Amino acid sequence: MLKLHHCFLIYLIDRLQITNQTMKKLLLITCLLTTIYIQAQDFWTEYATSQPEAITGMTSISIVDDNVTWLNMSCGTIGCTPIRRYSKTIDGGMYWQTAAIDLGSNSANLEIGNISGVSEMVAYAAVQPTGSGAIGGIWQTTDGGNTWTRQASATFSDPASFVSLVHFWNTNDGVAIGDAVDGYFEIYTTANGGNLWTRVASSPALVPIDDQEYLVTNNFTVTGNTIWAMTDYGRLLKSTDKGLSWTISQTPVIDGFFTPDFGFASTDMAFTDQNNGLLQTSDFQLFHTNDGGTTWTDVPYSGTIRNFGIAAIPGVPNNYVAVGEDINMQRGSSFSTDAGLNWISINDNPDLTYVNGGVVAFQSSYNGFASGFSISSVVGGIFKWASGCICGAATDFYGNKSIIASPNPTSGILNIKGTNISQIIVSDMLGKQISSTSYHELNETTINLDKLVNGLYMVSVTNDKGTSKIKVVKQ
C-alpha cells in the first residue's frame, strides 16, 4: 500500500493549473497593507518565498512568534523530483530566505515531512526514507538552517520506521511520531531539545488495528500541551502531556479513503481549545467535537466551505479559517465565527488575489499564513494574514482601546461596547463612507446595518484613546 501524504500532496497538487489568466492574477502583487487601520485592505497579502524553481509549494508552516516562521518547501507538480529545502522569515513574513537542506550522502533517498521551528536559529525536520537503504529520523539545525544534524537517539532505524511528524512546544519539549515498529507506533519524546529522545512504551492506544494502519504525514494539530495525530484508518491519536501518554478514538471518516467523485479523500483538523474542534474532509464533509475528539457530530454548515486545510484562531472560541477549493473547484479561503455553521468566503470579499495552496496556520488572532505557489524567486509562494482579528465579537486588538462589536457576522443590529465612545463611522471596503454618528462619551450603543447589502464593512469607533477599525460581516 502506498504511503499517502497529507491532502497537499495527494489531492491538491494535481489540480494546479497555471493558465494565462491565473498568471496575470498572481503577478498583480497587492500593495503592502499590514494593519487593520487601512481601509480597503485585503485579508491576505501575498509575498515571495524566494524559491529558485517556479511552481514551488510547501507542506508545513511552523510559526514561532510574530517575527519568525519556518516553511518546509515542496515541488509543486505531480511526479516532480522531491526537494529538500526550507524557507524562513525573521521579519514577520515580508521577506523570506531559502536554502537547501543537506541530509548527508543518501539525501536523494530522503524526503522531509514537516519542519518545526523553535527560534530563528533552531528548527527540527521529520525526515522520511523514500528508497532502499535510507534511514530517516529527526534532523536539527542550530545555525539558522545552514547545517542539519541527525539526532541519533530518535533512532527510527528499523526497516519499517517512517517518521510522520515532529513538533516542539518550546526549546526543550518535543515529540516525534512514526509508523508501527515492533507492534506499536514508534513515538519519541524529548525534554532537552533533542539531546536525548526516549521511545514511549507500548500501550493499547498505540497498537495498530491493521498492518496497513500508519500515521498520515503532517496531519496533526496542537493546542496547548495537547497534540492530535491522524492515522489512515481515521483514528485519532491524542496526548495531553506533550506525547508522554496516549489515548485513541475513531473519527467518522477514514483518511485516505477512496470516493468515486473525489478520488483519494483526506482530512484536516483544528481545535480552538482542548475540547472543541473541527474535522474537514476533501469531499466537503465537516464534523465537530466538544469532547476533545472522542466523539464527533456532523455540522449542517452553510456558506462557502473549503476542503484542503483548516486552522483555528488561537484564543478566540469557535473561530476558524479554511483554505482550498469550494464545491465549484474555485480555490480560495473562507472563515467561520460560529464553529463551522456558517462560512464566509474571502474571495472578492474583498481579496482579489486568492489563496491557492492547501496549508494554513495561525499563531495568534493577527499572525497567520497560508501556502501558495511560487511563480519565480520574486513572485508568489506565501500569503500573510493582514486583517487583524476575525472574532465572533470583533475586537480591536491593536492598542488599548477596548472596543467590541457583536454579533459578528450580524444580520442587522450591531452592539458596540467600549469607553467614552464619541463617533462611529461605517464604510464599505473601498473606503466609501456610508454613515457617521456622533455621541457624547457613551460606553455602549447599537447601530443598524439592516439596509446594507450583505458583505464586509469597516466600522470605525473613536473614543478618548483613539480610533479602532473593525471589519464586520453583514449577512
RADATA-V257358 format. One record per pair of residues at least 12 apart in sequence whose C-alpha atoms are under 10 Angstrom apart, sorted by the first residue. I is the first residue (numbers start at 1). J is the second residue. If there is no record, write none. Layout:
i: {I,I}
j: {J,J}
This chain:
i: {1,1,2,3,3,3,3,3,3,3,3,3,4,4,4,4,4,4,4,4,4,5,5,5,5,5,5,5,5,5,5,5,6,6,6,6,6,6,6,6,6,6,6,6,6,6,6,6,6,6,7,7,7,7,7,7,7,7,7,7,7,7,7,7,7,7,7,7,7,7,8,8,8,8,8,8,8,8,8,8,8,8,8,8,8,9,9,9,9,9,9,9,9,9,9,10,10,10,10,10,10,11,11,11,11,11,11,11,11,11,11,12,12,12,12,12,12,12,12,12,12,12,13,13,13,13,13,13,13,13,14,14,14,14,15,15,15,15,15,16,16,16,16,16,16,16,16,17,18,18,22,23,25,25,25,26,26,26,26,26,26,26,26,26,26,26,26,27,27,27,27,27,28,28,28,28,28,29,29,29,29,29,29,29,30,30,30,30,30,30,30,30,31,31,32,32,32,32,32,33,33,33,34,34,34,34,34,34,35,35,35,35,35,35,35,36,36,36,36,36,36,36,36,36,36,36,36,36,37,37,37,37,37,37,37,37,37,37,38,38,38,38,38,39,39,39,39,39,39,39,39,39,39,39,40,40,40,40,40,40,40,40,40,40,40,41,41,41,41,41,41,41,41,41,42,42,42,42,42,42,42,42,42,42,42,42,43,43,43,43,43,43,43,43,43,43,43,43,43,43,43,43,43,44,44,44,44,44,44,44,44,44,44,44,44,44,44,44,44,44,45,45,45,45,45,45,45,45,45,45,45,45,45,45,46,46,46,46,46,46,46,46,46,46,46,46,46,46,46,46,46,47,47,47,47,47,47,47,47,47,47,47,47,47,48,48,48,48,48,48,48,48,48,48,48,48,48,48,48,48,48,49,49,49,49,49,49,49,49,49,49,49,49,49,49,49,49,49,49,49,49,49,49,49,49,50,50,50,50,50,50,50,50,50,50,50,50,50,50,50,51,51,51,51,51,51,51,51,51,51,51,51,51,51,51,51,51,52,52,52,52,52,52,52,53,53,53,53,53,53,54,54,54,54,54,54,54,54,54,54,55,55,55,55,55,55,55,55,55,55,55,55,56,56,56,56,56,56,56,56,56,56,56,56,56,56,57,57,57,57,57,57,57,57,57,57,57,57,57,57,57,57,57,57,57,58,58,58,58,58,58,58,58,58,58,58,58,58,58,58,58,58,58,58,58,59,59,59,59,59,59,59,59,59,59,59,59,59,59,59,59,60,60,60,60,60,60,60,60,60,60,60,60,60,60,60,60,60,61,61,61,61,61,61,61,61,61,61,61,61,61,61,61,61,62,62,62,62,62,62,62,62,62,62,62,62,62,62,63,63,63,63,63,63,63,63,63,63,63,63,63,63,64,64,64,64,64,64,64,64,64,64,65,65,65,65,65,65,65,65,65,66,66,66,66,66,66,66,66,66,67,67,67,67,67,67,67,67,67,67,68,68,68,68,68,68,68,68,68,68,68,69,69,69,69,69,69,69,69,69,69,69,69,69,69,69,69,70,70,70,70,70,70,70,70,70,70,70,70,70,70,70,70,70,70,70,71,71,71,71,71,71,71,71,71,71,71,71,71,72,72,72,72,72,72,72,72,72,72,72,72,73,73,73,73,73,73,73,73,73,73,73,73,73,74,74,74,74,74,75,76,76,76,81,82,82,82,82,82,82,83,83,83,83,83,83,83,84,84,84,84,84,84,84,84,84,84,84,84,85,85,85,85,85,85,85,85,86,86,86,86,86,86,86,86,86,87,87,87,88,88,88,88,89,90,90,92,92,92,93,93,93,93,93,93,93,94,94,94,95,96,96,96,98,98,99,99,100,100,100,101,101,101,101,101,101,101,102,102,102,102,102,102,103,103,103,103,103,103,103,104,104,104,105,106,106,106,106,106,106,107,107,107,107,107,107,107,108,108,108,108,109,109,109,109,109,109,109,109,109,110,110,110,110,110,110,110,110,110,111,111,111,111,111,111,111,111,112,112,112,112,112,112,112,112,112,112,112,112,112,112,113,113,113,113,113,113,113,113,113,113,113,113,113,114,114,114,114,114,114,114,114,114,114,114,115,115,115,115,115,115,115,115,115,116,116,116,116,116,116,116,117,117,117,117,117,117,117,117,117,118,118,118,118,118,118,118,119,119,119,119,120,120,120,120,121,121,121,121,121,121,122,122,122,122,122,122,122,122,122,123,123,123,123,123,123,123,123,123,123,123,123,124,124,124,124,124,124,124,124,124,124,124,124,124,124,124,124,124,124,125,125,125,125,125,125,125,125,125,125,125,125,125,126,126,126,126,126,126,126,126,126,126,126,126,126,126,126,127,127,127,127,127,127,127,127,128,128,128,128,128,128,128,128,129,129,129,129,129,130,132,133,134,134,135,135,135,135,135,135,135,135,136,136,136,136,136,136,136,136,136,136,137,137,137,137,137,137,137,137,137,137,137,137,137,137,137,137,137,138,138,138,138,138,138,138,138,138,138,138,138,138,139,139,139,139,139,140,140,150,151,151,151,151,152,152,152,152,153,153,153,153,153,153,153,153,154,154,154,154,154,154,154,154,154,154,154,154,154,155,155,155,155,155,156,156,156,156,156,156,156,156,156,157,158,158,159,160,160,160,160,160,160,161,161,161,161,161,161,161,162,162,162,162,162,162,162,162,162,162,163,163,163,163,163,163,163,163,163,163,163,163,163,164,164,164,164,164,164,164,164,164,164,164,164,164,164,165,165,165,165,165,165,165,165,165,165,166,166,166,166,166,166,167,167,167,167,167,167,167,167,168,168,168,168,168,168,168,169,169,169,169,169,169,170,170,170,171,171,171,171,172,172,172,172,172,172,173,173,173,173,173,173,173,173,173,174,174,174,174,174,174,174,174,174,174,175,175,175,175,175,175,175,175,175,175,175,175,175,175,176,176,176,176,176,176,177,177,177,177,177,177,177,177,178,178,178,178,179,179,179,179,179,179,179,179,179,180,180,180,180,180,180,180,180,181,182,182,183,183,183,183,183,184,184,184,184,184,184,184,184,184,184,185,185,185,185,185,185,185,185,185,185,185,185,186,186,186,186,186,186,187,187,187,187,187,187,187,188,188,188,188,189,189,189,190,190,190,191,198,199,200,200,200,200,201,201,202,202,203,203,203,204,204,204,205,205,205,205,205,205,205,205,206,206,206,206,206,207,208,208,208,209,209,210,212,212,212,213,213,213,213,213,214,214,214,214,214,215,215,215,215,215,215,215,215,215,215,216,216,216,216,216,216,216,216,216,216,217,217,217,217,218,218,219,219,219,219,219,219,219,219,220,220,220,220,220,220,221,221,221,221,221,221,221,221,222,222,222,222,222,222,222,222,222,222,223,223,223,223,223,223,223,223,223,224,224,224,224,224,224,225,225,225,225,225,225,226,226,226,226,226,226,226,226,226,226,227,227,227,227,227,227,227,227,228,228,228,228,228,228,228,228,228,228,229,229,229,230,230,230,230,230,230,230,230,230,231,231,231,231,232,232,232,232,232,232,232,233,233,233,233,233,233,233,234,234,234,234,234,234,234,234,234,234,234,235,235,235,235,235,235,235,235,235,236,236,236,236,236,236,237,237,237,238,238,238,240,240,247,248,248,249,249,249,249,250,250,250,250,251,251,251,251,251,251,251,251,252,252,252,252,252,252,252,252,253,253,253,253,253,253,253,253,254,254,254,255,255,255,255,259,261,262,262,262,263,263,264,264,265,265,265,265,265,265,266,266,266,266,266,266,266,267,267,267,267,267,267,267,267,267,267,267,267,268,268,268,268,268,268,268,268,268,268,268,269,269,269,269,269,269,269,269,270,270,270,270,270,270,270,270,270,270,271,271,271,271,271,271,271,271,271,271,271,271,271,271,271,272,272,272,272,272,272,272,272,272,272,272,273,273,273,273,273,273,273,273,273,274,274,274,274,275,275,275,275,275,275,276,276,276,276,276,276,276,276,276,277,277,277,277,277,277,277,277,277,277,277,277,277,277,278,278,278,278,278,278,278,278,278,278,278,278,278,279,279,279,279,279,279,279,279,280,280,280,280,280,280,280,280,280,281,281,281,281,281,282,282,282,282,282,282,282,282,283,283,283,283,283,283,284,284,284,284,284,284,284,285,285,285,285,285,285,285,286,286,286,286,286,286,286,286,286,287,287,287,287,287,288,288,288,289,299,299,299,299,300,300,300,301,301,301,301,301,301,302,302,302,302,302,303,303,303,303,303,303,303,303,303,303,304,304,304,304,304,304,304,304,304,304,304,304,304,304,304,304,305,305,305,305,305,305,305,305,305,305,305,305,305,305,305,305,305,305,306,306,306,306,306,306,306,306,306,306,306,306,306,306,306,306,306,307,307,307,307,307,307,307,307,307,307,307,308,308,308,308,308,308,308,308,308,308,308,309,309,309,309,309,309,309,309,309,309,309,309,309,310,310,310,310,310,310,310,310,310,310,310,310,311,311,311,311,311,311,311,311,311,311,312,312,312,312,312,312,312,312,312,313,313,313,313,313,313,313,313,313,313,313,313,314,314,314,314,314,314,315,315,315,315,316,316,316,316,316,316,316,316,316,317,317,317,317,317,318,318,318,318,318,318,318,318,319,319,319,319,319,319,319,319,319,319,319,320,320,320,320,320,320,320,320,320,320,320,321,321,321,321,321,321,321,321,321,321,321,321,321,321,321,321,322,322,322,322,322,322,322,322,322,322,322,323,323,323,323,323,323,323,323,323,323,323,323,324,324,324,324,324,324,324,325,325,325,325,326,330,330,330,331,331,331,331,331,331,332,332,332,332,332,332,332,332,332,332,332,332,333,333,333,333,333,333,333,333,333,333,333,334,334,334,334,335,335,336,336,336,336,337,337,337,337,337,337,337,337,338,338,338,338,339,342,344,344,344,344,344,345,346,346,348,349,349,349,349,349,350,350,350,350,350,353,354,354,355,355,355,355,355,355,355,355,355,356,356,356,356,356,356,356,357,357,357,357,357,357,357,358,358,358,359,359,359,360,360,360,360,361,362,362,364,364,365,365,365,365,365,365,365,366,366,366,366,366,366,366,366,366,367,367,367,367,367,367,368,368,368,368,368,368,369,369,369,369,369,370,370,370,370,371,371,387,387,388,388,388,389,389,390,390,390,390,390,390,391,391,391,391,391,391,391,391,391,392,392,392,392,392,392,392,392,393,393,393,393,393,393,393,393,393,394,394,394,394,394,394,394,394,394,395,395,395,395,395,395,396,396,396,396,396,396,397,397,397,398,398,399,399,399,399,400,400,400,401,401,401,401,401,401,401,401,401,401,401,402,402,402,402,402,402,403,403,403,403,403,403,403,403,403,403,403,403,403,403,403,404,404,404,404,404,404,404,405,405,405,405,405,405,405,405,405,405,405,406,406,407,407,407,408,408,408,408,408,409,409,409,409,409,409,409,409,410,410,410,410,410,410,410,410,411,411,411,411,411,411,411,411,411,412,412,412,412,412,412,412,412,412,412,413,413,413,413,413,413,414,414,414,414,414,414,414,414,415,415,415,415,415,416,416,416,416,416,416,416,416,417,417,417,417,417,417,418,418,418,418,418,418,418,418,419,419,419,419,419,419,419,419,420,420,420,420,420,420,420,420,420,420,421,421,421,421,421,421,421,421,421,421,421,421,421,421,421,422,422,422,422,422,422,422,422,422,422,422,422,423,423,423,423,423,423,423,423,423,423,423,423,424,424,424,424,424,424,424,424,424,424,424,424,424,424,424,425,425,425,425,425,425,425,425,426,426,426,426,426,426,426,426,426,426,426,427,427,427,427,427,427,428,428,428,428,428,428,428,428,429,429,429,429,429,430,430,431,431,432,432,433,433,433,434,434,434,434,435,435,435,436,436,437,438,439,439,440,441,441,441,442,443,449,449,449,450,450,451,452,452,453,453,454,454,454,455,455,455,455,456,456,456,456,456,457,457,457,457,457,457,458,458,458,458,459,459}
j: {212,213,212,130,162,212,214,215,216,217,232,256,214,215,216,217,232,255,256,264,266,59,113,164,215,216,217,218,219,232,256,266,59,113,216,217,218,219,220,230,255,256,265,266,267,268,308,309,358,359,59,216,217,218,219,255,256,264,265,266,267,268,281,282,307,308,309,324,358,359,57,58,59,60,74,76,218,266,308,309,324,357,358,359,371,57,58,59,74,75,76,77,78,217,358,78,256,263,264,265,266,78,256,262,263,264,265,266,282,308,358,76,77,78,282,307,308,324,325,356,357,358,57,75,76,77,78,79,357,358,76,77,78,79,77,78,325,329,331,55,76,77,78,331,356,357,373,77,55,375,353,375,352,353,354,46,352,353,354,355,356,373,374,375,379,380,381,353,375,376,379,380,46,352,353,379,380,45,46,47,48,353,379,380,42,44,45,46,47,351,352,353,45,46,45,46,47,94,386,45,386,387,94,384,385,386,387,388,366,385,386,387,388,398,469,366,386,387,388,389,396,397,398,458,468,469,470,471,387,388,396,398,458,460,467,468,469,470,387,429,431,458,469,427,428,429,430,431,432,457,458,460,469,471,350,351,427,428,429,430,431,432,456,457,458,350,351,386,387,429,430,431,458,471,346,347,348,349,350,351,352,353,385,386,387,429,333,346,347,349,350,351,352,353,354,383,384,385,386,387,388,390,471,333,346,350,351,352,353,354,355,368,369,370,382,383,384,385,386,387,93,94,351,353,354,355,369,370,382,383,384,385,386,387,93,94,353,354,355,369,370,371,372,379,380,381,382,383,384,385,386,93,94,95,96,372,374,378,379,380,381,382,383,384,93,94,95,96,97,372,373,374,375,376,377,378,379,380,381,382,383,71,73,86,87,88,89,93,94,95,96,97,98,372,373,374,375,376,377,378,379,380,381,382,383,87,88,95,96,97,98,99,374,375,376,377,378,379,380,381,73,85,86,87,96,97,98,99,373,374,375,376,377,378,379,380,381,98,99,374,375,376,377,378,75,76,374,375,376,377,75,76,373,374,375,376,377,379,380,381,74,75,76,77,372,373,374,375,376,377,380,381,73,74,75,76,77,83,372,373,374,375,376,377,380,381,71,72,73,74,75,76,77,356,357,358,359,371,372,373,374,375,380,381,382,71,72,73,74,75,76,85,86,87,114,357,358,359,370,371,372,373,374,381,382,71,72,73,74,75,112,113,114,115,217,218,357,358,359,360,371,72,73,74,86,112,113,114,115,116,218,219,358,359,360,361,370,371,73,87,88,114,115,116,117,359,360,361,362,368,369,370,371,382,88,114,115,116,117,118,123,167,168,360,361,362,363,369,88,89,92,116,117,118,119,361,362,363,364,367,368,369,90,116,117,118,119,120,123,169,170,363,90,92,117,118,119,120,363,364,367,90,91,92,93,363,364,366,367,368,88,89,90,91,92,93,94,119,120,367,88,89,90,91,92,93,117,118,119,120,121,87,88,89,90,91,92,93,96,116,117,118,119,120,363,368,369,86,87,88,89,90,93,96,97,98,114,115,116,117,118,119,120,123,124,145,85,86,87,88,89,96,98,114,115,116,117,371,382,84,85,86,87,88,98,112,113,114,115,116,125,85,86,87,98,99,100,112,113,114,115,371,373,381,86,111,112,113,373,373,372,373,374,108,108,109,110,111,112,130,100,101,107,108,110,111,112,99,100,101,102,103,107,108,110,111,112,113,127,98,99,100,101,102,111,112,145,98,99,100,101,112,114,115,125,145,99,100,145,117,120,144,145,120,119,120,367,368,384,367,368,369,382,383,384,385,382,383,384,378,378,381,382,145,377,145,146,145,146,147,125,139,141,145,146,147,148,139,145,146,147,148,149,127,136,139,147,148,149,150,148,149,150,134,129,131,133,134,135,136,127,129,130,131,134,135,136,129,130,131,134,128,129,130,131,132,133,134,135,136,127,128,129,130,131,134,135,136,137,125,126,127,128,129,130,131,136,125,126,127,128,129,130,136,137,138,139,163,164,165,217,125,126,127,128,162,163,164,165,166,216,217,218,219,126,127,128,163,164,165,166,167,217,218,219,127,138,139,140,165,166,167,168,218,140,165,166,167,168,169,174,140,141,144,166,167,168,169,170,171,167,168,169,170,171,172,193,142,144,170,171,142,143,144,145,141,142,143,144,145,146,140,141,142,143,144,145,148,171,193,139,140,141,142,143,144,145,148,167,168,171,193,138,139,140,141,142,145,148,149,150,151,165,166,167,168,174,176,193,194,137,138,139,140,141,148,149,150,163,165,166,167,176,138,139,140,150,162,163,164,165,166,167,176,177,178,217,218,139,150,156,162,163,164,165,166,156,161,162,163,164,165,178,217,159,160,161,162,163,162,159,159,157,159,155,156,157,158,159,160,161,162,150,154,155,156,157,158,159,161,162,163,150,151,152,153,154,155,156,157,161,162,163,164,165,166,176,177,178,150,151,152,153,154,155,156,163,165,166,176,194,197,151,152,154,166,194,193,194,194,194,195,196,197,194,195,196,197,188,190,194,195,196,197,198,199,175,176,186,187,188,189,190,194,195,196,197,198,199,186,188,197,198,199,176,177,178,179,181,186,187,188,199,181,181,182,181,178,179,180,181,182,186,178,179,180,181,182,185,186,177,178,179,180,181,185,186,214,215,217,176,177,178,179,180,185,186,187,214,215,216,217,218,176,177,178,179,186,187,214,215,216,217,218,219,220,229,177,178,187,215,216,217,218,219,220,229,178,187,188,189,218,220,189,218,220,221,222,227,242,243,189,190,191,193,194,222,242,222,223,224,225,226,242,191,192,193,191,192,193,194,190,191,192,193,194,195,189,190,191,192,193,194,225,242,243,188,189,190,191,192,193,194,197,242,243,187,188,189,190,191,194,197,198,199,200,227,242,243,244,188,189,190,197,199,243,189,199,200,215,217,218,229,243,214,215,216,217,206,208,212,213,214,215,216,217,231,206,207,208,211,212,213,214,215,207,202,207,202,206,207,208,211,200,201,202,203,204,205,206,207,208,209,199,200,201,202,203,205,206,207,208,213,214,215,199,200,201,202,206,207,199,200,201,202,206,243,244,200,201,243,244,242,243,244,242,243,244,242,244,244,243,244,245,246,244,245,245,246,245,246,247,246,247,248,236,237,238,245,246,247,248,249,237,245,246,247,248,248,231,233,235,233,235,233,231,232,233,231,232,233,234,235,230,231,232,233,235,229,230,231,232,233,234,235,236,237,255,229,230,231,232,233,234,255,256,266,267,229,230,231,232,230,268,231,232,255,266,267,268,269,309,236,237,238,268,269,270,238,268,269,270,271,311,312,361,238,239,240,242,269,270,271,272,273,274,240,270,271,272,273,274,275,312,314,240,241,242,273,274,314,239,240,241,242,243,274,238,239,240,241,242,243,271,273,274,292,239,240,241,242,243,246,271,274,240,243,246,247,248,269,270,271,292,293,248,268,269,248,249,250,251,254,255,267,268,269,250,254,255,256,253,254,255,256,257,266,267,250,251,253,254,255,256,257,249,250,251,252,253,254,255,256,257,266,267,248,249,250,251,252,253,254,255,293,248,249,250,251,293,294,249,250,293,292,293,294,274,292,294,293,294,292,293,294,295,293,294,295,296,279,287,289,293,294,295,296,297,279,285,286,287,295,296,297,298,265,266,267,279,280,281,285,287,266,267,281,267,268,281,282,283,283,282,283,284,282,283,282,283,281,282,283,284,307,308,280,281,282,283,307,308,309,279,280,281,282,283,284,285,286,307,308,309,310,280,281,282,286,307,308,309,310,311,322,359,281,286,287,288,309,310,311,312,288,309,310,311,312,313,320,321,322,361,288,289,290,292,293,310,311,312,313,314,317,318,319,320,339,311,312,313,314,315,316,317,318,319,320,339,290,292,312,313,314,315,316,317,318,290,291,292,293,289,290,291,292,293,294,288,289,290,291,292,293,317,318,339,289,290,291,292,293,296,311,312,317,318,319,320,339,340,290,293,296,297,298,299,310,311,312,318,320,339,340,293,296,297,298,299,309,310,340,299,305,306,307,308,309,310,322,340,306,307,308,309,310,306,307,308,309,324,325,326,327,306,307,308,325,326,327,305,306,307,308,325,326,327,298,299,300,301,305,306,307,298,299,300,301,305,306,307,340,341,299,300,301,339,340,339,340,341,339,339,340,341,342,340,341,342,336,339,340,341,342,343,340,341,342,343,344,326,334,335,336,340,341,342,343,344,345,322,325,326,327,328,332,333,334,335,336,342,343,344,345,346,347,321,322,323,324,325,326,327,332,333,334,335,336,340,341,342,343,344,345,321,322,323,324,325,326,327,329,330,331,332,333,334,335,343,345,358,322,323,324,325,326,327,329,331,332,333,358,322,323,324,325,326,331,333,357,358,359,360,321,322,323,324,325,333,357,358,359,360,361,370,371,322,323,324,333,334,335,358,359,360,361,362,370,323,335,359,360,361,362,363,368,369,370,335,336,339,360,361,362,363,364,365,337,361,362,363,364,365,366,367,368,389,390,391,362,363,364,365,366,367,363,364,365,391,337,364,365,389,390,391,392,393,394,337,338,339,391,392,336,337,338,339,340,341,391,392,335,336,337,338,339,340,365,389,390,391,392,334,335,336,337,338,339,340,343,362,390,391,333,334,335,336,337,340,343,344,345,346,360,361,362,368,370,390,334,335,336,340,343,345,358,359,360,361,370,335,345,346,354,355,356,357,358,359,360,370,371,354,355,356,357,358,359,360,355,356,357,358,345,347,354,356,347,354,355,356,357,358,345,346,347,348,351,352,353,354,355,356,357,358,345,346,347,351,354,355,356,357,358,360,370,346,347,349,355,390,391,390,391,392,409,390,391,392,393,394,407,408,409,391,392,408,409,392,409,409,455,456,473,475,455,455,456,455,429,455,456,457,473,429,430,455,456,457,383,372,383,369,370,371,372,373,381,382,383,384,370,371,372,373,381,382,383,370,371,372,373,381,382,383,370,371,372,371,372,382,372,382,383,384,385,384,385,388,389,385,387,388,389,390,391,397,384,385,386,387,388,389,390,397,398,384,385,386,387,388,389,383,384,385,386,387,388,382,383,384,385,386,382,383,384,385,383,384,470,471,469,470,471,470,471,408,409,470,471,472,473,404,405,406,407,408,409,470,471,472,404,405,406,407,408,409,410,472,405,406,407,408,409,414,415,416,472,406,407,408,409,416,470,471,472,473,416,417,468,469,470,471,461,467,468,469,470,471,468,469,470,468,469,465,466,467,468,465,466,468,418,419,420,461,462,463,464,465,466,467,468,417,418,419,463,465,468,416,417,418,419,421,443,444,460,461,462,463,467,468,469,470,416,417,418,444,461,468,470,417,418,444,445,446,447,459,461,470,471,472,446,472,472,473,474,471,472,473,474,475,454,455,456,471,472,473,474,475,448,449,450,454,472,473,474,475,448,449,450,451,452,454,473,474,475,447,448,449,450,451,452,454,473,474,475,446,447,448,449,450,474,445,446,447,448,449,450,472,474,444,445,446,447,448,442,443,444,445,446,447,459,461,442,443,444,445,446,461,441,442,443,444,445,461,462,463,441,442,443,444,462,463,464,465,439,440,441,442,443,444,462,463,464,465,438,439,440,441,442,443,444,445,461,462,463,464,465,466,467,437,438,439,440,441,442,443,461,462,463,464,467,436,437,438,439,440,441,442,460,461,462,463,467,436,437,438,439,445,446,447,459,460,461,462,463,467,468,469,437,438,458,459,460,461,462,469,447,449,457,458,459,460,461,469,470,471,472,456,457,458,459,460,471,452,455,456,457,458,459,471,472,455,456,457,458,471,457,458,457,458,457,458,457,458,459,452,457,458,459,447,449,459,459,460,461,462,462,463,463,462,463,464,463,463,473,474,475,474,475,474,474,475,474,475,473,474,475,472,473,474,475,471,472,473,474,475,469,470,471,472,473,474,470,471,472,473,471,472}
